[in-house]
Amino acid sequence: MSVSGLLTPVVRSVVVLGAWLARLALPDPVGERRRTQRGDVPGWVMVTVMTAGLVYAIWTFAGPELNAMLARALGSVSGLG
C-alpha cells in the first residue's frame, strides 16, 4: 500500500476527530443538551436488574445451605441450637 493510500484514512480520521472536538468545545443551543441527556437512569436500571439476577442465581444454588446456616446462627445466639 502506498503512502497516499494510507494518507486518506488518516486525513479522514483527523477531520472527524477535529469536528468531534469542535462540537464539544462550542456551546450548544439552549436546552439541546438537556433534551439529549437522560442522566444515568438506564445505568441504574441495568445495575438493579443485574443485582436481582445475581441474587436469584445465588439463591437458586445456595438457598438451602444459606437457610441452614442462618438457622444455625440464630439457634446458637438464642440458645436453641
Backbone bond lengths (Angstrom), bond angles and torsions (degrees), N, CA, C in turn:
res aa  C-N    CA-C-N  psi(-1)  N-CA   C-N-CA  omega(-1)  CA-C   N-CA-C  phi
1 M - - - 1.461 - - 1.526 108.10 -
2 S 1.312 116.54 135.76 1.456 121.35 -177.95 1.526 110.84 -81.10
3 V 1.325 114.30 166.70 1.463 120.09 179.20 1.520 110.57 -64.12
4 S 1.321 117.50 -37.77 1.466 119.77 179.93 1.525 110.81 -67.36
5 G 1.342 117.45 -30.47 1.462 120.36 176.41 1.518 111.96 -68.46
6 L 1.329 117.48 -32.46 1.462 121.58 177.56 1.517 112.04 -80.74
7 L 1.334 116.02 -27.04 1.456 120.09 -175.84 1.513 112.24 -66.56
8 T 1.315 118.17 -36.32 1.461 120.86 -178.00 1.529 112.22 -61.45
9 P 1.344 121.02 -49.25 1.462 119.65 177.20 1.526 112.70 -63.81
10 V 1.336 116.88 -34.80 1.464 119.80 179.14 1.519 110.22 -66.31
11 V 1.327 117.28 -46.10 1.464 121.14 179.18 1.520 110.14 -62.03
12 R 1.323 116.68 -43.22 1.466 120.51 179.62 1.537 110.15 -61.85
13 S 1.327 117.17 -41.64 1.465 120.41 179.08 1.520 111.55 -64.49
14 V 1.332 116.43 -40.70 1.466 120.13 178.99 1.520 110.58 -65.12
15 V 1.327 117.73 -41.38 1.464 121.04 179.33 1.524 110.45 -64.61
16 V 1.326 117.14 -44.19 1.466 120.47 179.53 1.523 110.45 -63.72
17 L 1.334 116.86 -43.70 1.464 120.21 178.74 1.522 110.98 -63.48
18 G 1.331 117.39 -41.09 1.460 120.60 177.92 1.517 112.34 -63.02
19 A 1.331 116.49 -41.95 1.466 119.83 178.46 1.522 110.76 -64.94
20 W 1.321 116.60 -39.60 1.470 120.65 179.54 1.529 110.81 -65.23
21 L 1.337 116.69 -43.73 1.466 120.07 179.09 1.525 111.28 -67.07
22 A 1.329 117.62 -37.35 1.464 120.30 177.24 1.520 110.57 -64.45
23 R 1.314 117.02 -38.77 1.476 120.89 178.87 1.520 110.36 -63.36
24 L 1.334 117.01 -37.56 1.462 119.90 177.84 1.525 111.77 -70.79
25 A 1.331 116.89 -35.79 1.457 120.52 -175.08 1.522 112.88 -78.39
26 L 1.330 117.33 -33.17 1.459 119.94 -177.29 1.520 110.64 -79.26
27 P 1.326 116.72 142.36 1.465 118.26 177.72 1.521 110.52 -66.64
28 D 1.315 115.03 141.34 1.464 119.07 179.67 1.522 109.33 -89.14
29 P 1.321 117.37 159.95 1.464 120.07 176.57 1.529 110.73 -57.86
30 V 1.311 115.53 152.67 1.464 121.11 -176.55 1.521 110.05 -57.41
31 G 1.304 115.36 127.87 1.451 120.94 174.54 1.511 115.71 84.98
32 E 1.340 118.38 -13.16 1.468 118.42 -177.94 1.523 110.84 -64.15
33 R 1.305 116.21 -42.83 1.461 119.13 -178.67 1.524 110.67 -66.29
34 R 1.331 117.15 -36.48 1.469 119.72 178.88 1.519 111.55 -65.28
35 R 1.324 116.99 -35.82 1.469 119.75 -179.49 1.521 111.76 -73.40
36 T 1.325 116.95 -34.23 1.459 119.45 -175.00 1.516 112.75 -86.29
37 Q 1.329 118.78 -23.23 1.458 120.47 -179.56 1.516 110.06 -94.32
38 R 1.298 115.95 127.17 1.456 121.02 -179.66 1.521 111.31 -103.40
39 G 1.310 117.82 7.69 1.450 119.47 -176.61 1.516 109.73 77.86
40 D 1.309 115.47 -157.77 1.456 119.76 -177.77 1.519 111.32 -108.77
41 V 1.328 117.32 25.76 1.466 120.68 -179.51 1.526 111.27 -59.98
42 P 1.338 120.53 -46.73 1.469 118.39 178.65 1.525 112.72 -59.66
43 G 1.322 117.15 -35.45 1.467 120.19 177.74 1.510 112.07 -64.76
44 W 1.328 116.68 -43.57 1.460 119.65 179.71 1.518 111.58 -68.85
45 V 1.321 117.21 -34.82 1.470 119.64 176.02 1.523 109.60 -63.43
46 M 1.333 116.77 -43.28 1.456 120.01 179.33 1.530 111.14 -63.01
47 V 1.335 117.54 -43.36 1.464 120.87 178.79 1.519 110.44 -61.80
48 T 1.329 117.65 -42.44 1.463 121.21 -179.52 1.521 111.36 -64.76
49 V 1.325 116.96 -45.14 1.468 120.53 -179.53 1.526 110.63 -65.71
50 M 1.328 116.86 -41.45 1.462 119.46 179.45 1.523 111.35 -66.24
51 T 1.333 117.67 -38.27 1.460 120.53 177.73 1.518 110.72 -64.05
52 A 1.322 116.48 -44.33 1.467 119.62 178.01 1.524 110.45 -61.97
53 G 1.313 117.70 -40.02 1.463 121.04 177.68 1.514 112.47 -63.80
54 L 1.335 116.84 -41.36 1.464 120.02 177.73 1.521 111.71 -65.27
55 V 1.327 117.02 -42.73 1.466 120.22 178.51 1.522 109.86 -61.38
56 Y 1.320 117.11 -43.31 1.468 120.85 179.75 1.528 110.85 -63.26
57 A 1.338 116.73 -44.21 1.464 120.37 -179.17 1.523 111.28 -64.92
58 I 1.325 117.16 -43.95 1.469 120.22 179.18 1.516 110.13 -65.59
59 W 1.321 116.93 -42.84 1.466 120.37 -178.76 1.527 111.35 -65.49
60 T 1.336 117.12 -33.26 1.465 120.81 178.51 1.525 110.88 -62.60
61 F 1.325 116.71 -43.46 1.461 120.04 -176.54 1.524 113.08 -86.50
62 A 1.318 117.86 -35.48 1.460 120.57 -172.34 1.517 113.14 -113.15
63 G 1.330 118.62 7.05 1.464 121.88 -176.42 1.514 114.81 -55.94
64 P 1.335 119.21 -51.96 1.465 119.07 -179.44 1.529 112.78 -60.82
65 E 1.313 117.02 -40.85 1.469 119.59 179.11 1.525 111.02 -68.09
66 L 1.323 117.34 -38.62 1.466 119.91 177.28 1.525 111.03 -64.76
67 N 1.332 117.46 -40.20 1.466 120.48 177.05 1.522 111.11 -62.81
68 A 1.342 116.75 -44.12 1.468 120.50 179.38 1.524 110.75 -64.82
69 M 1.318 117.02 -40.65 1.461 120.89 179.48 1.527 110.77 -64.42
70 L 1.325 117.10 -42.20 1.458 120.91 178.00 1.524 110.84 -64.78
71 A 1.327 116.94 -41.23 1.466 120.34 178.98 1.522 110.72 -63.93
72 R 1.349 117.54 -41.68 1.471 120.61 177.61 1.520 110.97 -63.68
73 A 1.328 116.88 -42.79 1.467 120.07 -178.89 1.522 110.92 -65.27
74 L 1.327 117.06 -45.08 1.466 119.68 179.32 1.523 111.06 -67.36
75 G 1.332 116.93 -36.35 1.457 120.47 178.24 1.512 112.10 -65.59
76 S 1.325 117.44 -38.88 1.464 119.53 -179.69 1.524 111.42 -72.08
77 V 1.312 117.95 -30.91 1.464 120.77 178.95 1.522 110.48 -74.11
78 S 1.326 116.37 -41.13 1.467 119.15 -177.00 1.521 112.30 -87.07
79 G 1.323 118.46 -4.04 1.454 121.32 178.10 1.508 113.47 83.80
80 L 1.332 118.43 10.63 1.463 120.80 -179.69 1.522 111.85 -88.66
81 G 1.325 118.18 -17.42 1.456 120.44 -174.20 1.429 112.67 -100.21
